[in-house]
Amino acid sequence: MPCRSRLLVLAAAILSALSSLSAAEPAAKMNVLFIISDDLRTDLGAYNHALVQTPNLDRLASQGVRFERAYCQYPLCNPSRTSMLNSRYPARSGMYGNRDWFKGAYPDWVSLPEFFKQNGYTTLRTGKIFHGGFDDFTAWTEGGEPHTHGAQKPAQVAKQPLSAGELNQHRTAVVAGDRRRARDSDRWEAVEGDAIAKLGDTVVADRAIDYLRQQKAGGPPFFLACGFSKPHSPLVAPKTFFDLYPVDKIQLPPDFAPRPTVPAGFPAGSIRPINADLFIQRDATPQEAREMIRAYLACISYVDWNVGRVLGELDRLGLRDNTIVVFWGDHGYQLGEKGKWSKAGSLWEQGTRVPLIIHDPRVKGNGQPSPRVVESVDLYPTLVDLCGLPAAKDLEGASLAPLLNEPAKAWGRPAYTVWSERARGITGVVVRTERWRYAEFFGPGAGAMLTDPVADPHELKNLAADPQYASVVAELSALARAHVAGRIEPTP
């Protein structure tokens, strides 16, 4: 064949190939399976807990990227979930309590599931995603929970400090509420037989499995949110999981105390005087403490079992290769450290650090842990980025996609967690960097604390007043105060 003819044939082949490419279907969107656990700190085998048995979550961590230093923005269910699902800091929004409904205060906010729904996804909910009774009902194609809450205003900073009478009224209300909660929450229970199928988290997993089975090949991509309530109190789980943990194997924390106790040298605002979940209005004996820790671990293993059931169905249906799986805990928890048995008000490491695992089968960093400090507000922009959706507006987090491809990549973003004791203004803020933990408290109990996570992982020594760390304190205090500017509770 003459050279000219060969060139013409080659050109025709190239044009035909280009035409085929232009007519090809766009790449299919990735599905999202977003799994949440309530009140779960980083007590997983993948996070090097010495006793807990979590084989399914450990396997997920080995498949994806486990974030070693992930932090929530508020150590309480509703504010934490609200900030994550909207990628807004509580210090900016004023969403501080379990009775603050973000849609009432900010009707123009587009939550994470609503954004995916707007972009062609089938959005499915089972279990606790938003806080109970405060669901974003219209964000879900199926599974939304109606509510009756109307317009609300975000919490405002008090113009004047609380008077002595107002403080007493607040304390009286707190005590009364704690006594009511104590009747139902301060217990554990191991169940057997038919009762297991009726447990809330078993039902949540069953529904997630049904949703997966309903997805049709060639149909729209799905965003399935699966929220487990455990290990939130009351600590109820199948007896099988209690049997994994002999009580005599349970170790108490080195700073265990029978009641909430401010450590020597730390500001009074660092520990609430009354627990919010367990051992309310009474002391914990060492034996009771071991039994309660055992029950907490049993509930974690129960969550792991349910996670395994859902992931097993995802694999059985052949959906794993085109599904991004996220596992997240909404905030941390204290299990007797410094006498505290709750998350509320905890700006200690146990209260602010959360488990976070992301498995996207396409990324380069799978199988590696990331040591970088990241925040819950980062999840919204991350999933938008990974799924190739148009950038969402006004988000305050950062996409973690660079860390999923290069887990040890330089990051340089600190994490912020805040607390508001009376929902009138912020009474505490912590800044977590890769090197330090610094917290500052305002209002009653004001003061500062600086701890060294490497040399002092149990946070037993406050370095804030040590002259050799003055420059560190000054730098971190400036970051902390800038983060909560205009939202601080006035000091009486």
C-alpha positions as CSV (number, residue, x, y, z in Angstrom):
1,M,0.0,0.0,0.0
2,P,1.4,3.4,-1.0
3,C,2.5,5.6,1.9
4,R,-0.2,8.2,1.2
5,S,-2.9,5.5,1.3
6,R,-1.5,4.2,4.6
7,L,-1.7,7.7,6.1
8,L,-5.3,8.1,5.0
9,V,-6.2,4.8,6.6
10,L,-4.5,5.7,9.8
11,A,-6.1,9.1,9.9
12,A,-9.6,7.5,9.4
13,A,-8.9,5.0,12.2
14,I,-7.9,7.9,14.6
15,L,-11.0,9.9,13.7
16,S,-13.2,6.8,14.3
17,A,-11.6,6.2,17.7
18,L,-12.1,9.8,18.7
19,S,-15.7,9.6,17.6
20,S,-16.2,6.5,19.7
21,L,-14.7,8.2,22.8
22,S,-16.9,11.3,22.4
23,A,-20.0,9.1,22.2
24,A,-19.0,6.9,25.2
25,E,-21.0,7.0,28.4
26,P,-19.5,9.1,31.2
27,A,-17.7,7.2,34.0
28,A,-20.2,5.9,36.5
29,K,-20.4,7.8,39.8
30,M,-19.1,6.2,42.9
31,N,-21.6,5.0,45.5
32,V,-21.1,6.1,49.2
33,L,-21.7,3.9,52.2
34,F,-21.3,6.1,55.3
35,I,-21.3,4.3,58.6
36,I,-21.5,6.1,61.9
37,S,-21.1,4.9,65.5
38,D,-22.4,6.9,68.5
39,D,-20.1,7.6,71.5
40,L,-17.2,5.6,70.1
41,R,-13.7,6.6,70.9
42,T,-10.7,5.0,69.2
43,D,-11.1,1.7,71.1
44,L,-10.6,-0.5,68.0
45,G,-8.0,-3.1,67.2
46,A,-6.8,-1.0,64.3
47,Y,-6.0,1.8,66.7
48,N,-3.9,-0.6,68.8
49,H,-6.4,-1.2,71.7
50,A,-4.9,-4.1,73.6
51,L,-8.1,-6.0,74.4
52,V,-11.0,-5.0,72.1
53,Q,-12.0,-7.4,69.3
54,T,-13.1,-5.6,66.1
55,P,-12.1,-7.9,63.2
56,N,-14.4,-6.3,60.6
57,L,-13.4,-2.7,61.3
58,D,-9.8,-3.8,61.5
59,R,-10.1,-5.3,58.0
60,L,-11.7,-2.2,56.7
61,A,-8.8,-0.1,58.1
62,S,-6.3,-2.5,56.4
63,Q,-8.1,-2.0,53.1
64,G,-8.4,1.8,53.3
65,V,-6.8,4.8,55.0
66,R,-7.0,5.0,58.8
67,F,-6.7,8.5,60.2
68,E,-4.7,8.4,63.4
69,R,-5.5,11.9,64.5
70,A,-9.1,12.7,63.6
71,Y,-11.0,15.1,65.8
72,C,-14.7,16.1,66.2
73,Q,-15.7,19.8,66.5
74,Y,-17.9,19.4,69.6
75,P,-18.1,16.5,72.1
76,L,-21.9,16.0,72.0
77,C,-24.1,14.2,69.4
78,N,-26.2,16.9,67.7
79,P,-23.5,19.7,67.5
80,S,-20.9,17.2,66.3
81,R,-23.1,15.7,63.6
82,T,-24.5,19.1,62.6
83,S,-21.0,20.4,62.0
84,M,-19.8,17.3,60.1
85,L,-22.9,17.0,57.9
86,N,-22.8,20.7,57.0
87,S,-19.0,21.3,57.2
88,R,-19.5,24.3,59.5
89,Y,-17.7,24.9,62.8
90,P,-19.9,25.2,65.9
91,A,-17.9,28.3,66.8
92,R,-19.2,29.9,63.6
93,S,-22.8,28.6,63.6
94,G,-23.7,28.8,67.3
95,M,-25.1,25.2,67.1
96,Y,-24.1,24.0,70.6
97,G,-26.8,21.8,72.1
98,N,-28.9,18.7,71.5
99,R,-32.0,20.8,70.9
100,D,-30.5,23.1,68.2
101,W,-31.9,22.3,64.7
102,F,-29.7,23.7,62.0
103,K,-32.5,24.0,59.4
104,G,-34.5,26.3,61.8
105,A,-31.6,28.6,62.2
106,Y,-30.0,28.3,58.7
107,P,-32.7,27.2,56.2
108,D,-30.4,27.8,53.3
109,W,-27.8,25.3,54.4
110,V,-27.5,22.3,52.1
111,S,-26.5,19.2,54.2
112,L,-24.2,16.5,52.9
113,P,-27.0,14.0,52.0
114,E,-29.1,16.8,50.5
115,F,-26.2,17.9,48.3
116,F,-25.8,14.3,47.0
117,K,-29.5,14.1,46.3
118,Q,-29.4,17.4,44.4
119,N,-26.6,15.8,42.3
120,G,-28.6,12.7,41.2
121,Y,-27.9,10.3,44.0
122,T,-30.5,8.1,45.7
123,T,-30.0,9.0,49.4
124,L,-30.9,6.4,52.0
125,R,-31.0,6.6,55.8
126,T,-31.1,3.9,58.4
127,G,-30.4,4.6,62.1
128,K,-29.0,7.7,63.7
129,I,-27.4,10.1,61.3
130,F,-28.6,13.5,62.4
131,H,-29.5,13.7,66.1
132,G,-32.8,12.0,67.0
133,G,-35.8,14.2,66.2
134,F,-33.6,16.7,64.2
135,D,-33.3,14.9,60.9
136,D,-32.9,16.8,57.6
137,F,-36.1,15.1,56.4
138,T,-36.1,16.3,52.8
139,A,-32.4,15.3,52.3
140,W,-33.4,11.6,52.0
141,T,-35.0,9.8,49.1
142,E,-36.0,7.2,51.6
143,G,-35.7,6.8,55.4
144,G,-36.1,10.4,56.5
145,E,-37.6,11.1,59.9
146,P,-40.2,13.8,60.2
147,H,-39.9,16.4,63.0
148,T,-42.0,19.3,64.4
149,H,-39.2,21.8,65.2
150,G,-39.8,25.2,63.6
151,A,-37.6,28.3,63.2
152,Q,-34.8,28.7,65.7
153,K,-32.0,31.2,66.4
154,P,-28.4,30.1,66.8
155,A,-27.0,30.6,70.3
156,Q,-25.9,34.1,71.0
157,V,-23.1,35.3,73.3
158,A,-24.6,36.6,76.5
159,K,-24.2,40.4,76.7
160,Q,-23.7,40.2,80.4
161,P,-22.2,37.5,82.6
162,L,-24.7,35.1,84.3
163,S,-25.9,36.4,87.6
164,A,-25.6,34.2,90.8
165,G,-29.4,33.5,90.5
166,E,-29.1,32.4,86.9
167,L,-26.1,30.2,87.7
168,N,-28.1,28.5,90.5
169,Q,-31.1,28.0,88.2
170,H,-28.8,26.4,85.6
171,R,-27.2,24.1,88.1
172,T,-30.6,23.0,89.5
173,A,-31.8,22.2,86.0
174,V,-28.6,20.2,85.2
175,V,-29.0,18.2,88.4
176,A,-32.7,17.4,87.7
177,G,-31.9,16.4,84.2
178,D,-29.0,14.2,85.3
179,R,-31.2,12.4,87.8
180,R,-33.8,11.6,85.2
181,R,-31.1,10.2,82.9
182,A,-29.6,8.2,85.7
183,R,-32.7,6.0,86.0
184,D,-32.2,4.6,82.5
185,S,-28.7,5.1,81.4
186,D,-26.5,3.9,84.3
187,R,-26.7,0.2,83.5
188,W,-25.6,-2.5,81.2
189,E,-27.3,-5.6,79.9
190,A,-26.3,-8.8,78.1
191,V,-29.1,-10.2,75.9
192,E,-29.6,-13.6,74.3
193,G,-31.9,-15.5,71.9
194,D,-34.7,-13.8,70.0
195,A,-34.0,-10.5,71.7
196,I,-30.8,-10.0,69.6
197,A,-32.9,-9.6,66.4
198,K,-34.9,-6.9,68.0
199,L,-32.0,-4.8,69.2
200,G,-31.9,-1.4,67.5
201,D,-28.6,-1.7,65.8
202,T,-29.5,-5.2,64.5
203,V,-32.5,-3.6,62.9
204,V,-30.4,-0.8,61.5
205,A,-28.0,-3.2,59.8
206,D,-30.9,-5.3,58.5
207,R,-32.4,-2.2,56.8
208,A,-29.0,-1.2,55.3
209,I,-28.7,-4.7,53.8
210,D,-32.2,-4.4,52.4
211,Y,-31.4,-1.0,50.8
212,L,-28.3,-2.5,49.2
213,R,-30.3,-5.4,47.7
214,Q,-32.8,-2.9,46.2
215,Q,-30.1,-1.1,44.2
216,K,-30.3,-1.9,40.5
217,A,-27.6,-2.2,37.9
218,G,-27.6,0.9,35.7
219,G,-29.7,2.9,38.3
220,P,-28.6,6.1,40.0
221,P,-25.7,5.9,42.4
222,F,-26.6,5.7,46.1
223,F,-25.5,7.5,49.2
224,L,-26.4,5.1,52.0
225,A,-26.0,6.4,55.6
226,C,-26.0,3.8,58.3
227,G,-26.0,5.0,61.9
228,F,-25.4,2.7,64.8
229,S,-26.4,3.9,68.3
230,K,-23.9,1.9,70.3
231,P,-21.7,2.1,72.3
232,H,-24.0,4.9,73.6
233,S,-25.6,4.2,76.9
234,P,-27.4,2.2,78.0
235,L,-24.8,-0.4,77.3
236,V,-26.9,-3.3,75.9
237,A,-25.4,-5.9,73.6
238,P,-25.6,-9.7,72.9
239,K,-24.1,-11.8,75.6
240,T,-21.7,-13.4,73.1
241,F,-19.8,-10.1,73.0
242,F,-19.7,-9.7,76.8
243,D,-18.2,-13.2,76.9
244,L,-15.2,-11.9,74.9
245,Y,-14.1,-9.8,77.9
246,P,-13.5,-11.4,81.3
247,V,-13.9,-8.7,84.0
248,D,-10.6,-9.5,85.6
249,K,-8.8,-8.6,82.3
250,I,-10.2,-5.1,82.3
251,Q,-7.6,-2.4,83.3
252,L,-8.6,0.9,84.8
253,P,-7.1,4.0,83.4
254,P,-4.1,5.3,85.4
255,D,-6.0,8.5,86.3
256,F,-9.2,6.7,87.4
257,A,-11.2,8.4,90.1
258,P,-14.6,7.6,91.7
259,R,-16.1,10.9,90.6
260,P,-15.2,13.8,88.2
261,T,-12.0,15.2,89.6
262,V,-10.0,18.2,88.3
263,P,-6.4,17.1,88.3
264,A,-3.9,19.2,90.3
265,G,-2.6,22.1,88.3
266,F,-5.4,22.1,85.7
267,P,-8.2,24.7,85.4
268,A,-11.5,23.9,87.1
269,G,-13.3,24.3,83.7
270,S,-11.5,21.2,82.3
271,I,-13.9,18.8,84.1
272,R,-17.6,19.1,84.5
273,P,-18.6,18.3,88.1
274,I,-21.4,15.9,87.2
275,N,-21.3,13.1,84.6
276,A,-23.9,13.1,81.8
277,D,-24.1,9.4,80.8
278,L,-22.9,6.9,83.4
279,F,-22.4,7.0,87.2
280,I,-24.6,10.0,87.4
281,Q,-25.0,11.4,91.0
282,R,-22.9,8.6,92.5
283,D,-19.4,7.3,92.8
284,A,-18.0,4.4,90.7
285,T,-16.2,1.7,92.6
286,P,-13.3,0.0,90.8
287,Q,-15.3,-3.2,90.3
288,E,-18.3,-1.3,88.9
289,A,-15.9,0.6,86.6
290,R,-14.4,-2.6,85.2
291,E,-17.9,-4.0,84.6
292,M,-18.9,-0.8,82.8
293,I,-15.8,-0.8,80.6
294,R,-16.4,-4.4,79.8
295,A,-20.0,-3.5,78.7
296,Y,-18.7,-0.6,76.6
297,L,-16.2,-3.0,74.8
298,A,-19.0,-5.5,74.3
299,C,-21.1,-2.8,72.6
300,I,-18.1,-2.0,70.3
301,S,-17.8,-5.6,69.3
302,Y,-21.6,-5.6,68.6
303,V,-21.2,-2.6,66.3
304,D,-18.3,-4.3,64.6
305,W,-20.4,-7.4,64.0
306,N,-23.2,-5.3,62.4
307,V,-20.6,-3.4,60.3
308,G,-19.3,-6.8,59.1
309,R,-22.8,-7.8,58.1
310,V,-23.3,-4.7,56.0
311,L,-19.9,-4.8,54.4
312,G,-20.4,-8.5,53.7
313,E,-23.5,-7.8,51.7
314,L,-21.8,-5.0,49.9
315,D,-19.1,-7.5,48.8
316,R,-21.7,-10.3,48.0
317,L,-23.5,-7.9,45.7
318,G,-20.2,-7.0,43.9
319,L,-20.5,-3.3,44.9
320,R,-17.3,-2.8,46.7
321,D,-15.2,-1.7,43.7
322,N,-17.5,1.2,43.0
323,T,-18.4,2.2,46.5
324,I,-16.5,4.6,48.9
325,V,-16.9,3.3,52.5
326,V,-16.5,5.7,55.4
327,F,-16.5,4.7,59.1
328,W,-16.7,7.6,61.6
329,G,-17.4,8.1,65.3
330,D,-19.3,11.3,66.2
331,H,-17.1,12.2,69.2
332,G,-14.9,10.6,71.9
333,Y,-15.7,9.4,75.4
334,Q,-14.1,9.2,78.8
335,L,-14.3,5.8,80.6
336,G,-13.3,6.8,84.1
337,E,-10.3,8.9,83.2
338,K,-10.3,11.7,85.8
339,G,-13.5,10.2,87.1
340,K,-15.5,11.2,84.0
341,W,-18.0,8.9,82.4
342,S,-19.3,10.8,79.4
343,K,-18.3,13.0,76.5
344,A,-20.2,16.1,77.4
345,G,-17.7,18.9,78.1
346,S,-14.7,16.8,77.5
347,L,-11.9,18.7,75.7
348,W,-9.4,16.0,76.7
349,E,-8.0,13.8,74.1
350,Q,-10.4,10.9,74.8
351,G,-13.4,13.2,74.3
352,T,-12.3,14.9,71.1
353,R,-10.4,12.2,69.1
354,V,-12.6,10.0,66.9
355,P,-12.1,6.9,64.7
356,L,-12.1,7.7,61.0
357,I,-11.5,5.2,58.2
358,I,-12.0,5.9,54.5
359,H,-11.8,3.2,51.8
360,D,-12.0,4.4,48.2
361,P,-10.8,1.5,46.0
362,R,-9.2,4.0,43.5
363,V,-6.8,5.9,45.8
364,K,-3.1,5.2,46.2
365,G,-2.8,5.3,50.0
366,N,-5.0,2.3,50.8
367,G,-3.5,0.1,53.5
368,Q,-1.6,2.9,55.1
369,P,-2.4,5.0,58.2
370,S,-2.3,8.8,58.0
371,P,-0.7,10.6,61.0
372,R,-2.0,14.0,60.0
373,V,-4.4,16.0,62.1
374,V,-7.8,16.1,60.4
375,E,-11.3,17.2,61.4
376,S,-14.9,15.9,61.0
377,V,-15.8,19.0,59.0
378,D,-13.4,17.7,56.3
379,L,-15.7,14.7,55.4
380,Y,-18.3,16.7,53.4
381,P,-15.8,18.3,51.0
382,T,-13.9,15.0,50.8
383,L,-16.8,13.0,49.6
384,V,-17.9,15.7,47.2
385,D,-14.3,15.7,45.8
386,L,-14.0,11.9,45.6
387,C,-17.4,11.6,43.8
388,G,-16.5,14.2,41.2
389,L,-19.4,16.5,42.1
390,P,-19.4,20.3,41.7
391,A,-17.8,22.1,44.6
392,A,-20.3,22.9,47.4
393,K,-20.4,26.5,48.6
394,D,-19.3,27.9,51.9
395,L,-17.9,24.7,53.4
396,E,-15.3,25.2,56.2
397,G,-13.5,21.8,56.0
398,A,-10.9,20.7,53.5
399,S,-10.9,17.7,51.2
400,L,-8.8,14.8,52.5
401,A,-8.3,13.4,49.0
402,P,-4.6,14.4,49.0
403,L,-4.0,12.4,52.1
404,L,-5.9,9.4,50.7
405,N,-3.3,9.3,47.9
406,E,-0.4,10.2,50.1
407,P,-1.2,9.6,53.7
408,A,2.0,11.2,55.1
409,K,1.7,14.3,53.0
410,A,2.4,17.6,54.8
411,W,-0.9,19.0,56.0
412,G,-0.4,21.8,58.6
413,R,-4.0,22.3,59.6
414,P,-4.8,22.1,63.3
415,A,-8.1,20.7,64.7
416,Y,-10.5,22.7,66.8
417,T,-13.1,21.5,69.3
418,V,-15.3,23.7,71.4
419,W,-17.8,23.4,74.3
420,S,-20.5,25.7,75.6
421,E,-21.7,24.9,79.1
422,R,-24.8,27.0,79.1
423,A,-25.4,27.3,75.3
424,R,-25.0,31.1,75.7
425,G,-21.3,31.3,74.6
426,I,-18.3,29.1,74.3
427,T,-16.7,28.1,77.6
428,G,-13.9,26.0,76.2
429,V,-11.8,25.5,73.1
430,V,-9.0,23.1,72.3
431,V,-6.4,23.4,69.5
432,R,-4.8,20.1,68.5
433,T,-1.7,20.2,66.4
434,E,0.6,17.3,65.6
435,R,2.8,18.3,68.4
436,W,0.6,19.8,71.2
437,R,-2.8,19.9,72.8
438,Y,-3.8,23.3,74.1
439,A,-7.1,24.2,75.7
440,E,-8.5,27.5,77.1
441,F,-11.5,27.8,79.3
442,F,-13.7,30.9,79.8
443,G,-16.4,31.9,82.3
444,P,-16.4,30.0,85.7
445,G,-13.4,27.8,85.8
446,A,-11.3,29.9,83.4
447,G,-7.7,28.9,82.7
448,A,-5.5,27.2,80.2
449,M,-3.9,23.8,79.8
450,L,-1.0,22.6,77.6
451,T,-0.2,18.9,77.4
452,D,2.4,16.9,75.5
453,P,0.7,14.0,73.7
454,V,4.0,12.2,73.2
455,A,5.6,12.4,76.6
456,D,2.3,12.6,78.6
457,P,-0.4,10.6,76.6
458,H,-2.7,10.5,79.7
459,E,-2.6,14.3,80.2
460,L,-1.4,14.2,83.8
461,K,0.7,17.4,83.7
462,N,-0.3,20.9,82.7
463,L,2.6,22.8,81.1
464,A,0.7,26.0,80.5
465,A,2.4,27.9,83.3
466,D,5.9,26.6,82.6
467,P,8.1,29.5,81.3
468,Q,9.9,27.3,78.8
469,Y,6.7,26.8,76.9
470,A,5.6,30.4,77.0
471,S,6.0,30.9,73.2
472,V,4.0,27.7,72.5
473,V,1.2,28.9,74.8
474,A,1.2,32.3,73.1
475,E,1.0,30.9,69.6
476,L,-1.7,28.3,70.4
477,S,-3.7,30.8,72.5
478,A,-3.8,33.2,69.6
479,L,-5.2,30.3,67.4
480,A,-7.7,29.3,69.9
481,R,-9.0,32.8,70.5
482,A,-9.2,33.6,66.8
483,H,-11.3,30.5,66.3
484,V,-13.9,31.5,68.9
485,A,-13.7,35.3,68.4
486,G,-17.0,36.9,69.3
487,R,-18.5,33.7,70.8
488,I,-16.7,33.5,74.2
489,E,-18.8,33.3,77.4
490,P,-18.1,36.4,79.5
491,T,-16.2,35.9,82.8
492,P,-18.2,37.0,85.9
